[in-house]
Amino acid sequence: MMSSSVLRLTMNLFKILSDVNVLNIILKLKKGEKAFQELQKELELSQSNLSHLMKRLTDAKIISFRREERKKYYKIKNTNIFKILTETMAFLMEMQKETIEELKDFSLYDI
C-alpha cells in the first residue's frame, strides 16, 4: 500500500495541474526558456496572478528560474511533467472514446 504522504504529494500535483493557466505555462515553456514578462504578455495574465502560479510551479519543482540583471527566466526543471500530461491526455481521450461509443448505443426511442 502506498504511504499517505505519497498520495498527498500526488494529490497536490494534480491540484496544481488542474489550473488551465498552469497547463498553458508548461506548454509555453516546452519550447524553451522564457522571461517572466514574455510569459505574462503571451498568456495575458496579471503580474500577481502569474507570480503566484510560477511560485506554485517552482515549489512543486516542475519549473526553475534564473536571474539575469532584473529579469527572471523560467524553464522546465523536470521534463517528466510531459510524460504525466501525455499519459493523462491519452487516458482522457480513451475515456471520451468509450463515452462516445456508449452514446452511439443510446436512443431516445428506447425510453
C-alpha positions in Angstrom: 0.0 0.0 0.0 1.2 3.5 -0.9 2.0 5.8 2.0 -0.3 8.6 2.8 2.5 11.2 2.2 3.0 9.9 -1.4 -0.7 10.0 -2.0 -0.9 13.6 -0.6 2.0 14.6 -2.9 0.2 13.1 -5.9 -3.0 14.9 -5.0 -1.1 18.2 -4.7 0.5 17.7 -8.1 -2.9 17.1 -9.7 -4.3 20.2 -7.9 -1.6 22.3 -9.4 -2.2 20.8 -12.9 -5.9 21.5 -12.6 -5.5 25.1 -13.5 -5.7 25.9 -17.2 -3.2 28.7 -16.8 -0.6 26.3 -15.3 -1.1 24.0 -18.3 -0.6 26.9 -20.7 2.6 27.9 -18.8 4.0 24.4 -19.1 3.2 24.2 -22.8 4.8 27.6 -23.4 7.9 26.5 -21.5 8.1 23.3 -23.5 9.5 25.3 -26.4 12.3 26.6 -24.2 13.2 29.2 -21.6 11.1 32.4 -21.4 11.3 35.6 -19.5 8.5 36.4 -17.0 7.4 39.4 -19.0 7.3 37.4 -22.2 5.0 34.8 -20.5 2.9 37.5 -19.0 2.3 39.1 -22.4 1.7 35.8 -24.2 -0.7 34.4 -21.5 -2.4 37.8 -20.8 -2.2 37.3 -17.1 -1.7 39.9 -14.4 1.7 40.2 -12.8 0.3 39.0 -9.4 -1.6 36.0 -10.9 1.4 34.9 -12.9 3.8 35.3 -10.0 1.5 33.2 -7.8 1.4 30.4 -10.5 5.1 30.5 -11.1 5.7 30.1 -7.3 3.4 27.1 -7.2 5.2 25.5 -10.1 8.7 26.3 -8.7 7.7 24.9 -5.3 6.5 21.8 -7.0 9.9 21.5 -8.7 8.2 21.5 -12.1 10.0 24.7 -13.3 13.1 26.5 -12.3 14.3 30.0 -12.9 17.5 32.1 -13.2 18.0 35.8 -12.7 19.7 37.9 -15.2 20.0 41.5 -14.0 16.4 42.5 -13.1 14.7 39.7 -15.1 13.7 36.2 -14.3 13.9 33.4 -16.9 11.9 30.3 -16.4 12.3 26.8 -17.8 11.0 23.3 -17.2 13.0 21.7 -14.5 11.6 18.2 -14.7 10.7 17.0 -18.2 8.8 14.1 -16.7 5.9 16.5 -16.4 5.4 16.0 -20.2 5.0 12.2 -19.7 2.4 12.8 -17.0 0.5 15.2 -19.2 0.7 12.9 -22.2 -0.5 9.9 -20.3 -3.3 11.9 -18.7 -4.5 13.2 -22.0 -4.3 9.7 -23.5 -6.4 8.4 -20.6 -8.9 11.2 -21.1 -9.2 10.6 -24.9 -9.7 6.9 -24.2 -12.5 7.7 -21.7 -14.0 10.1 -24.3 -14.0 7.4 -26.9 -15.8 5.0 -24.5 -18.4 7.7 -23.8 -19.0 8.3 -27.5 -19.3 4.5 -28.1 -21.9 4.3 -25.2 -23.8 7.2 -26.7 -24.0 5.5 -30.1 -26.0 2.8 -28.5 -28.3 5.2 -26.8 -31.7 6.0 -28.3 -34.5 8.2 -27.0 -36.9 5.7 -28.6 -35.8 3.0 -26.1 -37.1 5.0 -23.2 
